[in-house]
Amino acid sequence: MDRRKFLKNSALASSVFFVPSFLKAFENVDLSSYGYNKLVVIQLSGGNDGLNTIVPYRNDLYYKARPKIAIAKNEVIKLNDEVGLHKKLLPLKRLYDQGDLSIINNVGYPSPNRSHSRSSAIWHTASDSNKHLQSGWIGRYLDVYGKYAHQAIEIDDNLSIMLKGEVHNGIATRNPSFLYKGLHESNFNKILAYQNSRHLNEHNLGYLYKTMIDAKSSATYLHEKTQNYTSTQNYPTKNPLANQLKTIAQFINSGINTKVYYANLVGFDTHAGQVNTQDRLLDIYANSVAAFVKDLKRNNSFKNTLILTFSEFGRRVKQNAGNGTDHGTANNVFVIGKNLKKQGLYNDLASLSDLDANGDIKYEIDFRTIYATILNKWLKVDDKKILNTSFKHLDFI
Amino acid sequence: MNKKHILHLYWRAGFGLLPKQLDNLSGKSKEEVVEELFLKSAKITPLHISTSSIDIFSKDALDESRDLRLEYNKLNASLMKNYSHRWMDRLVNTNETLREKMTLFWANHFSAKNGRIKYVKNFNNTLRKHALGDFRKFVKAISKDAVMIQFLNLHQNNKSKPNENFARELMELFTLGVGHYSELDVKECARAFSGYKNNFEGEFVFSTYQHDKGMKTFLGEKGAFEGDQIIDIILKQKQCARFICEKIYGYFVNENINNSHIHLMTEVFYKDYNIENLMRYVFKSDWFYNKENIGVKIKSPIELLVGMCRVIPLRFNKTEELIKIQTILNQRLLYPPDVAGWKGGKNWINTNSILVRVKLPSMILERESFTIQPKGNFTDQFKLVYVKNKYQEKLNVSVDWKTYKKQVKKIASNDLLFALVLCEINLGTQNYLKTLGKLTKKKNLAKIMSLPEYQMC
């Protein structure tokens, strides 16, 4: 971040956070100026095998390429005469039947990168494949339209680049009250009591102090706003994603002014023994999302929530020797919400006879057109300011 | 050598110094101080653990019985915990400081993990053995190590069905960096490494039957290459030396890369790929001691913990608790997040981790203060609701205050602060420190260690 931007940001910090009744500032936030719509982003980390998720169960090429790991015709949950869902995705079929699910196929980007960290960074930063950006698309959304760290929350201990902007960062927390308790248990408040914005510099030490200030203001806000809400929805137990989505529902249903949430389910890197691993993970995914949607519906907040699920890449069409699949390219993306414009399958599955030189699926839809559509039509902001390029808008919402 | 520079060197090549250790070194020249670091690390002391409890399990017996496998896994898990604790103790107590710091660095470069203690022990000692050695031998040893073979699916990389996982990461993360090879190079590289396996004991096995003996075209060269030859071709690229130098610079000097320094380092390293020579060059360079490089690095959780333990001797009586602390701080030894390792720098810091870091010293040193008593003017504004959670348990730690008191006896407040905090202290925090009285008092140690400035090295 450049010095001028940083100082400007610090000046904001001083005026908002160091006045004695700084909490008052939050009560004045005009939610209507941002709209009430929330976005929940779920990443299936490791590269989910999209071809075994949305299955072309009548395609011989599919069964030929995957003799040991293909989903059998009689196990597929059929969506139409050609396409079916993985057998563990029955809860998603229900959403599909209700018109709350849109499946966008063959999503990717030009010159695909098959490295986890790189392709993940490309999806997080919305960059071209050959460009390295230091900020994420949600972070830049905060830069332009956000005010507070807690307007984008990652349910984790670490903040991903997706939520890091040039000036503003979102926050990472697993639990709405843990952060707040920490303020009182240590020297934290005492150290901050002696600071003012003039002491902050733009280097790493300044970053530590700034993070402390952000932590204090956002922790206090989140604790205050959520402490009276308890969810009555049952979530699957021993399920890492359900815990995250339950926390997100708690935030959303408490009426806080957070715009974007990010959850992550890891383990999809199925180079070996894919069948069991993917079965388990898709089961976790489908059941936790189903509970989450129920929870939102019960609290009348589903209509204002859009859930976007992506994975950094799909996997190779051909299985490998370990009954798994190697890193591939284009993949499917799920959009879940009320009043979708285009329900069900947004487009056809890719051809398996027309693959790229590596034997991977060719992409048809640039993932950034999905971001642009969501920014513009759902979060109602100028997507060009955030993506720095004008992308086509799609019509799924 | 100037005291600030000695501290800087010892924070980057080690885990800091106590005031008295600093005094002892300060009469010496830069040449002497740096050479002493290397001399002390000349020896290689493997990190051992007895695995006799699992040595009785044979592969055949395990293949046959599920119960046996469960027991075997359980024993492995418990030995892994002990091993991680031993590693921590080693970092705190070793005199081979530089070698151990380098081992920690390489463990995050050749980032891999496994649940079998025998494999992990060998891998850890491979990192230690080559930490200051020949990078060429190092990469070759890593490519034949069971932990890496398993972690990047090299054992499933066969002539008929190649698995590219290792081939790609070898170039992307271990030697060249993204953009310095083609997709074809990845495929050809995978072919050359086909047939790499390990046996039950974790020894390298080369399966000629599964090896693709055909011609390969790799980075412009043609031949019936095997893995070692591929590594030789990679090391011919100057980009490989440059990539490693950038990584070392980012870790030991400054995360903001200075291209002219990298250029100088690359010239030194490319000559013979000798890691010790490279590090000697870095630590003796004038630019290493430039002001912009001192006190600007955010300590990793392990650097933070080890540094604390070197100031105040303490023992975690429960290994589980030590592991829990590492997990909360996002750096659990032996368990890097993925093949790219921990990113480090600002990535260590977020709203959660800064809270834990500020709280950590009192969690460890002042257990009694840990029942929550909200203080200050917040009480009348807020209704405080506390939910008991795992972070509020008291830690079972033995703290050796006697030794600490001996260490700081007759030490002035400012000298203690100088030795413990490397970076310039924020004006507001200077005022805060003035309210604490004599800093060498027992009660003030946790307060100093909770400062944001203490997070820097």
Interface residues (C-beta under 8 A of the other chain):
Chain A: L23 N113 R114 S115 H116 S117 R118 N130 A149 D157 N158 L159 N169 I171 A172 T173 R174 N175 S177 F178 L179 K181 G182 L183 H184 E185 S186 N187 F188 N189 K190 I191 A193 Y194 Q195 N196 R198 H199 H203 N204 L205 Y207 L208 Y209 T211 M212 D214 A215 S218 A219 E224 Q227 H271 A272 N320 A321 G322 G324 D326 H327 A357 N358
Chain B: N153 Q156 N157 N158 S160 K161 P162 N163 E164 N165 R168 E169 E172 V178 G179 E183 G295 V296 K297 I298 I328 N330 D338 V339 A340 G345 K346 N347 I349 N350 T351 N352 S353 I354 L355 V356 V358 K359 S362 F370 I372 P374 K375 G376 F378 Q381 F382 L384 V385 Y386 V387 N389 Y391 Q392 C423 E424 N426 L427 G428 T429 N431 Y432 A446 K447 S450 L451 P452 E453 Q455 M456
